[in-house]
């Protein structure tokens, strides 16, 4: 018997009653009820179409037929515990290995980015036999307790900073301590990590890992300065630690020019551990940790078996293989470069027109538009940012959200099939909204 469809109001009442209220909805005051999706578009219960600038999880597009076909075919054939021998997991690992530096050739499959980052933390601490971790300010690495502990974005609202966690300045050249006019911001920010390591050593503690998103997202869509990772890795390795690159938000070609965000830091840089998640399954729960033989051997040597019942199951890996095929066959990295460049160009033209736009930054389809009330002081404008998000949804049926420590950065991480026409539409609508805001301010 088919389940009865609920009216939007009924769905909302049931959600408020049955689902924990800390699980927030987009547009909580007037949520959108989405009943189907395709490509970069969402459709509500009345068939109204919304342009999706949010869903970086649905990497190659919502309900891509190739992904659906691969999942359905494998589900119809076999899906079982990952401790049985099966082709898909090794074929998929081999495909992933081809995208990474050679030394990152051992894989652990899990179900989510949070699970991947938790495992990366375990790997680092087991390998180094040290506990302490250095993270970037405003970082978010997942919702497990171990990851809340290394996520300043979360722990500052909860129990606070643990003794074994150390926070380095976010390398934000727009509003950080070293800005765009600094001659070598990458080294300057890296030296803050060196200073932090020295402080840790003075306390007779040892570093296990430096843990960072390759492009900090919750921190405000930050593109890190050139040379930062390489210099940090030098300092961390000298201290006996390992470098963990969190690619949960930025991997799989979102930057366009590179398959992985950390590759933006140059060919000479390679992390010791890479975590990945959100985009790799196009909405299917699939995540992974890639690391070196040495780190993997140390993890095995502890004599505690590691297994993951669902991580890397035949269906998940079939989906992952299909995602890689679509990225290649549809040239989605090339599309990210072309569309992202056009979007950035148009947003910079808006910046010249609207004083409230303080900064435009990003690469590929990872773009941030920072709004400020004063360009000289760079004072965040969160109320205006929230107003723009609300108007885009209500007037133009465009879904955008905010990020950054002050929630004043409009972020764009759409499905990779996002088009030039989509980008042009978004910018036209933002222009109209900001012009209206400006008109209201002068009245």
C-alpha positions in Angstrom: 0.0 0.0 0.0 1.4 3.4 -1.0 2.1 5.7 1.9 -0.2 8.7 2.0 1.4 12.0 1.0 1.4 14.7 3.7 0.6 18.4 3.2 3.5 20.7 3.9 1.9 21.9 7.1 1.4 18.4 8.3 5.0 17.4 7.5 6.2 20.4 9.5 4.1 19.7 12.5 5.3 16.1 12.5 8.9 17.1 12.2 8.6 19.6 15.1 7.2 16.8 17.2 9.3 13.8 16.2 12.7 15.2 15.1 15.2 16.7 17.5 15.0 20.5 17.3 18.8 20.9 17.2 18.5 19.4 13.7 17.8 22.7 12.0 16.0 23.2 8.6 17.1 25.6 5.9 14.8 28.6 6.1 13.4 27.5 9.4 10.8 30.3 9.5 9.3 29.2 6.2 11.0 25.9 5.1 10.9 24.7 1.6 9.4 21.2 1.2 11.3 19.5 -1.6 9.7 16.5 -3.2 12.0 15.8 -6.1 15.2 17.1 -7.7 17.2 16.9 -10.9 20.6 18.3 -11.8 21.0 21.7 -10.1 17.3 22.1 -9.5 15.0 21.3 -6.6 11.2 21.1 -6.9 8.7 21.7 -4.1 5.3 20.0 -3.5 3.6 22.4 -5.9 6.1 21.8 -8.7 7.9 25.2 -8.2 11.6 25.0 -9.3 14.4 26.3 -7.1 18.0 26.8 -8.2 20.3 24.9 -5.8 23.5 26.8 -4.8 23.9 24.8 -1.6 24.1 21.1 -2.3 27.7 20.3 -2.6 26.8 16.8 -1.5 25.0 16.1 -4.8 28.3 16.7 -6.6 27.4 15.7 -10.1 23.8 16.8 -9.9 20.7 15.6 -8.1 19.4 12.2 -9.2 21.9 11.8 -12.0 20.7 8.8 -14.1 24.1 7.2 -14.2 24.4 7.2 -10.5 20.8 5.9 -10.0 21.4 3.2 -12.5 24.7 2.0 -10.9 23.1 2.0 -7.4 20.0 0.1 -8.6 21.9 -2.5 -10.6 24.3 -3.3 -7.7 21.5 -3.3 -5.1 19.6 -5.8 -7.3 22.7 -8.0 -7.4 24.4 -7.9 -4.0 24.9 -5.7 -1.0 26.6 -7.3 2.0 29.0 -7.0 4.9 32.3 -5.5 3.8 34.3 -8.4 5.3 33.4 -10.6 2.4 35.7 -10.4 -0.6 34.3 -8.3 -3.4 35.6 -6.5 -6.5 34.0 -3.1 -6.1 36.0 -2.0 -3.1 39.4 -2.7 -4.7 38.4 -1.3 -8.1 37.2 1.9 -6.4 40.3 2.2 -4.2 42.4 1.8 -7.3 40.6 4.6 -9.1 40.9 6.9 -6.1 44.6 6.1 -5.9 45.1 7.3 -9.5 43.9 10.8 -8.4 46.3 11.1 -5.4 50.0 11.3 -4.9 51.7 7.9 -5.0 52.4 7.7 -1.3 48.7 7.9 -0.4 47.9 4.4 -1.4 46.1 2.8 1.5 42.4 3.3 2.0 39.8 2.9 4.7 36.2 3.2 3.6 33.6 4.6 6.0 30.1 6.1 5.9 30.5 9.9 6.5 33.0 12.7 6.6 32.7 12.7 10.4 33.6 9.1 10.6 36.5 9.6 8.2 37.9 12.5 10.3 37.5 10.5 13.5 39.5 7.6 12.0 42.1 10.0 10.7 42.6 11.3 14.3 43.0 7.7 15.5 45.5 7.0 12.8 47.6 10.0 13.6 47.6 9.4 17.3 48.5 5.7 16.9 51.3 6.4 14.4 52.9 9.2 16.4 52.1 7.9 19.9 51.3 11.5 20.7 47.9 13.1 21.6 48.0 16.8 20.8 46.4 18.3 17.7 46.7 21.7 16.0 43.6 23.0 14.2 42.7 26.2 12.6 40.5 28.8 14.2 36.8 28.5 13.3 37.4 25.0 11.9 34.7 22.4 11.7 35.6 18.7 11.2 32.4 16.8 12.1 29.8 16.1 14.7 31.3 13.1 16.6 32.5 14.0 20.1 36.1 13.5 19.1 35.6 16.0 16.3 33.7 18.5 18.3 36.9 18.6 20.5 39.0 19.7 17.5 36.4 22.0 16.0 36.6 25.6 17.5 33.4 26.4 15.6 31.6 24.0 17.9 33.6 23.6 21.1 33.6 27.3 21.9 29.8 27.0 22.3 30.1 23.8 24.4 32.6 22.5 26.9 35.5 24.7 25.6 39.0 23.8 24.5 40.7 20.6 25.6 44.2 20.7 27.0 45.5 18.6 24.0 43.9 20.8 21.3 45.8 23.9 20.1 44.2 26.6 17.8 46.3 28.3 15.1 45.1 31.5 13.4 42.9 31.0 10.3 45.0 32.1 7.3 42.4 34.6 6.1 44.1 37.3 4.1 41.0 39.4 4.0 40.4 40.0 7.8 43.1 38.0 9.5 46.3 39.2 11.1 48.2 39.0 7.8 46.3 40.5 4.9 46.5 40.9 1.2 49.1 43.6 1.4 51.5 41.3 3.3 54.6 40.3 1.1 54.5 36.6 2.2 51.3 35.8 4.1 51.7 32.0 3.6 55.0 31.9 5.5 53.8 34.4 8.1 50.7 32.3 8.9 52.8 29.1 8.9 55.2 30.7 11.4 52.2 31.1 13.8 52.0 27.3 13.7 55.7 27.0 14.4 55.3 29.3 17.4 52.4 27.2 18.6 54.4 24.0 18.4 57.1 25.6 20.5 54.5 26.5 23.1 53.3 23.0 23.2 56.8 21.6 23.6 57.4 24.0 26.6 54.4 22.2 28.3 56.2 18.8 27.7 53.5 17.8 25.2 53.9 16.4 21.7 52.1 17.0 18.5 50.3 14.1 16.8 48.8 16.1 13.9 48.0 19.3 12.2 44.4 19.0 11.0 43.0 21.4 8.4 40.4 21.7 5.7 42.2 22.3 2.4 39.9 25.2 1.8 38.2 26.3 5.1 34.5 26.4 4.6 32.7 27.2 7.9 35.6 29.7 8.4 34.1 31.7 5.5 35.1 30.1 2.2 38.8 30.8 2.6 41.4 30.3 -0.1 44.7 29.7 1.7 47.8 31.7 0.8 50.4 30.2 -1.4 53.1 28.1 0.4 51.2 27.8 3.7 50.7 24.1 3.7 54.2 23.2 2.7 55.8 25.3 5.4 53.3 24.0 8.0 54.1 20.4 7.0 57.8 21.1 7.4 57.2 22.4 11.0 54.8 19.6 11.9 57.0 16.8 10.6 60.0 18.3 12.4 57.9 18.0 15.6 57.1 14.4 14.9 53.5 15.0 13.8 51.6 14.2 10.6 49.6 16.5 8.3 45.9 15.7 7.8 44.0 17.3 4.9 40.2 17.4 5.3 38.8 17.2 1.8 35.2 16.5 2.9 34.0 19.8 1.4 36.5 20.4 -1.4 37.6 17.1 -3.0 36.6 15.5 -6.3 37.3 18.5 -8.5 35.3 21.2 -6.9 38.2 23.7 -7.4 38.2 22.8 -11.1 42.0 23.1 -11.7 42.8 20.3 -9.2 41.1 17.1 -8.2 41.9 17.8 -4.5 42.0 21.1 -2.7 45.4 20.5 -1.2 46.9 20.3 -4.7 46.3 24.1 -5.0 49.3 24.4 -2.6 51.7 23.1 -5.3 53.0 19.8 -6.7 55.6 19.6 -3.9 53.1 19.3 -1.1 51.5 16.0 -0.1 49.6 15.4 3.2 50.1 12.2 5.2 46.4 11.6 5.6 43.5 12.7 3.4 39.9 12.5 4.4 37.0 12.7 2.0 33.2 12.4 2.2 30.2 14.6 1.1 30.6 14.6 -2.7 32.0 11.2 -3.3 28.7 9.3 -3.1 26.5 12.1 -4.7 24.2 11.9 -1.7 24.9 8.2 -0.9 26.6 7.7 2.5 30.2 7.1 1.4 33.4 8.4 2.8 37.1 7.5 3.0 40.5 7.9 4.6 43.6 7.7 2.4 47.0 7.4 4.0 50.5 6.0 3.7 51.8 2.4 4.1 53.7 3.5 7.2 50.8 5.0 9.0 48.5 2.1 8.0 51.1 -0.5 9.3 51.3 1.3 12.7 47.5 1.2 13.0 47.6 -2.5 12.3 50.4 -3.1 14.8 48.2 -2.1 17.7 46.6 -5.6 17.4 43.1 -4.1 17.5 41.1 -5.2 14.4 39.4 -2.4 12.5 36.4 -3.2 10.4 33.4 -1.2 9.1 30.3 -3.1 8.4 28.9 -0.8 5.8 31.9 1.4 4.8 32.9 0.4 1.3 30.0 -2.0 0.7 29.3 -3.1 -2.9 26.5 -0.6 -3.6 28.4 2.4 -2.1 31.5 1.6 -4.2 29.4 1.1 -7.3 28.0 4.6 -6.7 31.5 6.0 -6.1 32.8 4.5 -9.4 29.9 6.0 -11.2 30.5 9.4 -9.7 34.1 9.3 -11.0 32.9 8.3 -14.4 30.5 11.2 -14.6 33.1 13.7 -13.4 35.4 12.6 -16.3 32.8 12.0 -19.0 30.9 15.3 -18.5 34.1 17.3 -17.9 32.8 18.6 -14.6 36.2 19.9 -13.5 36.4 22.0 -16.7 32.8 23.2 -16.0 33.7 24.2 -12.5 36.6 26.3 -13.9 34.5 27.9 -16.6 31.4 28.6 -14.5 33.4 29.5 -11.4 35.5 32.0 -13.3 32.4 33.6 -14.8 30.7 33.8 -11.4 33.7 35.4 -9.7 34.1 37.9 -12.6 30.4 38.9 -12.3 30.6 39.1 -8.5 33.6 41.4 -8.7 31.7 43.7 -11.0 29.0 43.8 -8.3 31.7 44.6 -5.7 32.6 47.7 -7.7 29.0 48.7 -7.7 27.9 47.9 -4.1 29.9 49.2 -1.2 28.4 46.5 1.0 30.5 43.8 -0.8 33.8 43.7 1.0 35.4 40.7 -0.7 34.9 38.1 -3.4 37.0 35.0 -3.1 37.1 31.4 -4.2 38.2 29.0 -6.9 36.1 26.8 -9.2 32.7 26.2 -7.7 33.8 27.1 -4.2 33.0 30.8 -3.9 32.3 33.3 -1.1 30.8 36.8 -1.2 31.6 38.7 2.1 29.2 41.5 3.1 30.4 44.4 5.3 28.9 47.6 6.6 32.2 49.4 6.3 34.8 48.5 3.8 37.6 50.2 5.6 36.8 48.6 9.0 35.6 45.4 7.3 32.7 45.3 9.7 30.6 42.1 9.1 27.1 42.6 7.8 25.2 39.4 9.0 21.7 41.0 8.9 22.1 42.0 5.3 23.5 38.6 4.4 20.5 36.9 6.0 18.2 39.4 4.2 19.8 38.5 0.8 19.4 34.8 1.5 15.7 35.3 2.4 15.0 37.4 -0.6 16.7 35.1 -3.0 14.6 32.2 -1.8 11.3 34.1 -1.6 11.5 36.3 -4.7 13.8 34.3 -7.1 13.6 30.7 -5.8 17.3 30.5 -5.5 18.7 28.6 -2.5 21.9 30.1 -1.0 23.2 30.0 2.6 25.7 31.9 4.7 28.9 31.0 6.5 31.9 32.5 8.3 32.4 33.3 12.0 29.8 36.2 11.7 27.5 34.5 9.1 28.1 37.4 6.7 29.6 35.3 3.8 27.2 34.2 1.1 28.6 30.8 0.0 28.3 29.1 -3.3 28.9 25.3 -3.5 26.4 24.1 -6.0 26.2 20.8 -7.9 29.1 20.7 -10.4 26.6 20.8 -13.3 25.9 24.5 -12.4 25.8 26.5 -15.6 27.0 29.9 -16.8 23.4 30.9 -17.2 22.7 29.9 -13.6 25.6 32.0 -12.4 24.4 35.0 -14.4 20.9 34.7 -13.0 22.2 34.5 -9.4 24.3 37.6 -9.8 21.5 39.6 -11.5 19.2 38.7 -8.6 21.8 39.7 -5.9 22.3 43.0 -7.7 18.6 43.7 -7.6 18.3 42.8 -3.9 21.4 44.9 -2.9 20.1 47.8 -4.9 16.9 47.6 -3.0 18.7 47.4 0.3 20.7 50.4 -0.6 17.5 52.3 -1.6 16.0 51.4 1.8 19.1 52.6 3.6 19.0 56.1 2.0 15.3 56.7 2.6 
